[in-house]
């Protein structure tokens, strides 16, 4: 993936660039592109899309910070080193972080950096002359990634500013937090467009781009978090049919997919890609769940897996640095080519099973979807003789999600959305299901009223 680098100030990451002074000379140096000189044709717009995917790779996002805030809170990962990194990770582990915590603020900033790049593409695309089908594909990709970013933000921080255009500095300072309904309405509207505009697949040279399968899977997940179970079922039905058809998509054992087969696995619907080669496209191997000297990160305990579960070994610390096998990908020095999966077929099947069960129990198709994932893991089917009621099926799905999607930034969110917080973390105040809004964000807005989440100073 070719990296497109935009050099902007910290404030510009959130609000874009604004120019109000009169130009003395109307010169456009080719080595100093601006928004107005870069996004003038299809090539510039396509490069803008690449920059969106590039922003997902960074340490602010899936390269490090998002993993920290989405996983350490849960019960699959334990940070056992209070002194590492100035204690910032341990604050998250111990539910003691403040609005000044750099991991929390960097993750917030990283998501708005992605949104900013999406908004540039969406603002510029209508005015560019090019093939309309390709233009729709570009718009669909930007809408998908922006939706993913807002979905992450609303799950992490609750109400956040809903920015859908490139803003001036003055406009950004007047932002207020949008309601959850407004944010989810925008996400759903954007994904609906993306589903219609994105292709089912891309040529090999463009693999890794968002597809309509990815947009469909994400929309189903959004409905799941809203507890709109009938909408989950109707949205995911065609995707489940495609998975069961074993053509472009299919359940694939994790032992085949992880750690080095993510790019080619039919189970992976959308992932953040990384490449070796010293070109700035690799992940830092030190940011991938390591159990260094047994005092940094301890992963999912082996005792929670059934004996023959083929996922068990992948979650055990192994190899150089004692990383879990699931993310102990090929490395060179500190560089890793370990891609990070965001949406997989197994996730879709479990969402579908969960939603069907919430609609009615017993449900033959719900059992079939749940058992498809278990069969893929090499363990026995569940039946109505062992899962005798709706509540028991619900618990079985929650447990399967914990094992199947371990270390993929789902467990903490599942704990919160399913009301397991009081059981998993009984001594933690309920308001800690959300992170604090970073103080640096509050400092930059004009009206600071109502910005901080309940419970935080």
JOGIMO-V203334 format. One record per residue. N is the residue number from 1. SS is DSSP state (h for helix, s for strand, l for the rest). BURIAL is I if it has 16 or more other ideal C-beta (glycine too) atoms within 10 Angstrom, else O. D_FIRST is the distance of its C-alpha to the first C-alpha in whole Angstrom. Layout:
BEGIN
n=[N/N]
ss=[SS/SS]
burial=[BURIAL/BURIAL]
d_first=[D_FIRST/D_FIRST]
END
This chain:
BEGIN
n=[1/2/3/4/5/6/7/8/9/10/11/12/13/14/15/16/17/18/19/20/21/22/23/24/25/26/27/28/29/30/31/32/33/34/35/36/37/38/39/40/41/42/43/44/45/46/47/48/49/50/51/52/53/54/55/56/57/58/59/60/61/62/63/64/65/66/67/68/69/70/71/72/73/74/75/76/77/78/79/80/81/82/83/84/85/86/87/88/89/90/91/92/93/94/95/96/97/98/99/100/101/102/103/104/105/106/107/108/109/110/111/112/113/114/115/116/117/118/119/120/121/122/123/124/125/126/127/128/129/130/131/132/133/134/135/136/137/138/139/140/141/142/143/144/145/146/147/148/149/150/151/152/153/154/155/156/157/158/159/160/161/162/163/164/165/166/167/168/169/170/171/172/173/174/175/176/177/178/179/180/181/182/183/184/185/186/187/188/189/190/191/192/193/194/195/196/197/198/199/200/201/202/203/204/205/206/207/208/209/210/211/212/213/214/215/216/217/218/219/220/221/222/223/224/225/226/227/228/229/230/231/232/233/234/235/236/237/238/239/240/241/242/243/244/245/246/247/248/249/250/251/252/253/254/255/256/257/258/259/260/261/262/263/264/265/266/267/268/269/270/271/272/273/274/275/276/277/278/279/280/281/282/283/284/285/286/287/288/289/290/291/292/293/294/295/296/297/298/299/300/301/302/303/304/305/306/307/308/309/310/311/312/313/314/315/316/317/318/319/320/321/322/323/324/325/326/327/328/329/330/331/332/333/334/335/336/337/338/339/340/341/342/343/344/345/346/347/348/349/350/351/352/353/354/355/356/357/358/359/360/361/362/363/364/365/366/367/368/369/370/371/372/373/374/375/376/377/378/379/380/381/382/383/384/385/386/387/388/389/390/391/392/393/394/395/396/397/398/399/400/401/402/403/404/405/406/407/408/409/410/411/412/413/414/415/416/417/418/419/420/421/422/423/424/425/426/427/428/429/430/431/432/433/434/435/436/437/438/439/440/441/442/443/444/445/446/447/448/449/450/451/452/453/454/455/456/457]
ss=[l/l/l/l/l/l/l/l/l/h/h/h/h/h/h/l/l/l/l/l/l/l/l/l/l/l/l/l/l/l/l/l/l/l/h/h/h/h/l/l/l/h/h/h/h/h/h/h/h/h/h/h/h/h/h/h/h/l/l/l/l/l/l/l/h/h/h/h/h/h/h/l/l/l/l/l/l/s/s/l/l/l/l/h/h/h/h/h/h/h/h/h/h/l/l/l/l/l/l/l/l/h/h/h/h/h/h/h/h/h/h/h/h/h/h/h/h/h/h/h/h/h/h/h/h/l/l/l/l/l/l/h/h/h/h/h/h/h/h/h/h/h/h/h/h/h/h/h/h/h/h/h/h/h/h/h/h/l/l/l/l/l/l/l/l/l/l/l/h/h/h/h/h/l/l/l/l/l/l/h/h/h/h/h/h/h/h/h/h/h/h/h/h/h/h/h/h/l/l/l/l/l/l/h/h/h/l/l/l/l/l/h/h/h/h/h/h/h/h/h/h/h/h/h/h/l/l/l/h/h/h/h/h/h/h/h/h/h/h/h/h/h/h/h/h/l/l/l/l/l/l/l/l/h/h/h/h/l/l/l/l/h/h/h/l/l/l/s/s/s/s/s/l/l/l/l/l/l/l/l/l/l/s/s/h/h/h/l/l/s/l/h/h/h/l/l/s/s/l/l/l/h/h/h/l/l/l/l/l/l/l/l/h/h/h/l/s/s/l/l/l/l/s/s/h/h/h/l/l/l/s/s/l/l/s/s/l/l/l/s/s/s/s/s/h/h/h/h/h/h/h/h/h/h/h/h/h/h/h/l/l/l/l/h/h/h/h/h/h/h/h/h/h/h/h/h/l/l/l/l/l/l/l/l/l/l/l/l/l/h/h/h/h/h/h/h/h/h/h/h/h/h/h/h/l/l/l/l/l/l/h/h/h/h/h/h/h/l/l/l/h/h/h/h/l/l/l/l/l/h/h/h/h/l/l/l/l/l/h/h/h/h/h/l/l/l/l/l/l/l/l/l/l/l/l/l/l]
burial=[I/O/O/I/O/I/O/O/O/O/O/I/I/I/I/I/I/O/O/O/O/O/O/O/O/O/O/O/O/O/O/O/I/O/I/O/O/I/I/I/O/I/O/I/I/I/I/I/I/I/I/I/I/I/I/I/I/I/I/I/I/I/I/I/I/I/I/I/I/I/I/I/I/I/I/I/I/I/I/O/I/O/O/O/O/O/I/I/I/I/I/I/I/O/O/O/I/O/I/O/I/I/I/I/I/I/I/I/I/I/I/I/I/I/I/I/I/I/I/I/I/I/I/I/I/O/O/I/O/O/O/O/O/O/I/I/I/I/I/I/I/I/I/I/I/I/I/I/I/I/I/I/I/I/I/I/I/I/I/I/I/I/I/O/O/I/I/O/I/O/O/I/O/O/I/O/I/I/O/O/O/O/I/I/O/I/I/I/O/I/I/I/I/I/I/O/I/I/I/O/O/O/O/O/O/O/O/O/I/I/I/I/I/I/I/I/I/I/I/I/I/I/I/I/I/I/O/I/I/O/I/I/I/O/I/I/O/O/I/I/O/I/I/I/O/O/O/O/I/O/I/I/I/I/I/O/I/I/I/O/I/I/O/O/I/I/I/I/I/I/I/I/I/I/I/I/O/O/O/O/I/I/I/O/I/O/I/I/I/I/I/O/O/O/O/I/I/I/I/I/O/O/O/O/I/O/O/O/I/O/I/I/O/I/I/I/I/I/O/O/I/I/I/I/I/I/I/I/I/O/I/O/O/O/I/I/I/I/I/I/I/I/I/I/I/I/I/I/I/I/I/I/I/I/I/I/I/I/O/O/I/O/I/O/O/I/I/I/I/I/I/I/I/I/O/I/I/I/I/O/O/I/O/O/O/O/I/O/O/I/O/O/I/I/O/I/I/I/O/I/I/I/I/I/I/I/I/I/I/I/I/I/I/I/I/I/O/I/O/I/I/O/O/O/I/O/O/O/O/O/O/I/I/I/I/I/I/I/I/I/I/O/O/I/I/O/O/O/O/O/I/I/I/O/O/O/O]
d_first=[0/4/6/9/12/16/19/21/24/25/27/24/22/24/26/24/26/29/31/35/36/38/36/38/36/33/31/27/26/22/21/22/20/22/21/24/23/19/19/22/20/18/15/16/15/12/11/13/11/8/10/11/9/8/12/12/11/13/17/18/17/16/15/19/21/21/22/25/26/26/27/29/32/32/34/31/31/33/32/36/35/37/36/32/30/34/34/32/30/34/35/33/34/37/37/38/35/36/35/34/32/28/26/28/27/24/23/25/23/19/20/22/19/16/20/20/17/17/21/20/18/21/23/22/21/25/26/24/25/23/23/24/23/19/20/21/18/16/19/19/15/17/20/19/16/19/22/20/20/24/25/24/26/29/29/29/31/33/33/31/30/29/27/26/26/25/28/30/31/35/34/31/34/36/34/36/34/34/36/34/36/34/31/31/32/29/27/28/29/25/24/27/25/22/24/25/22/19/19/20/17/14/14/12/9/9/10/9/10/14/17/21/21/19/21/24/24/23/26/28/27/28/32/32/32/35/37/37/37/38/35/33/35/35/31/30/32/30/27/30/31/28/27/31/30/28/26/22/23/25/26/25/27/25/26/24/21/21/19/17/17/16/13/16/18/20/21/18/18/15/13/11/8/8/8/11/12/13/10/10/7/10/13/17/19/22/21/21/24/26/30/31/34/35/35/32/30/32/31/32/36/36/39/38/37/39/40/38/35/32/30/32/31/28/29/31/30/29/28/27/27/29/26/26/25/23/21/22/18/18/18/18/20/19/16/15/12/14/13/15/17/18/20/21/24/26/26/27/30/31/31/33/35/36/36/39/41/41/42/45/46/46/44/43/40/39/40/38/35/35/37/34/32/35/35/31/32/35/38/41/41/42/45/48/50/48/46/49/48/46/45/45/42/40/41/39/36/36/36/34/31/32/31/28/26/27/25/22/23/26/29/30/30/32/35/35/35/37/40/39/39/43/43/40/41/44/45/42/43/42/40/38/36/34/33/34/33/32/34/32/31/35/36/34/36/39/41/40/42/41/38/38/38/41/42/40/42]
END
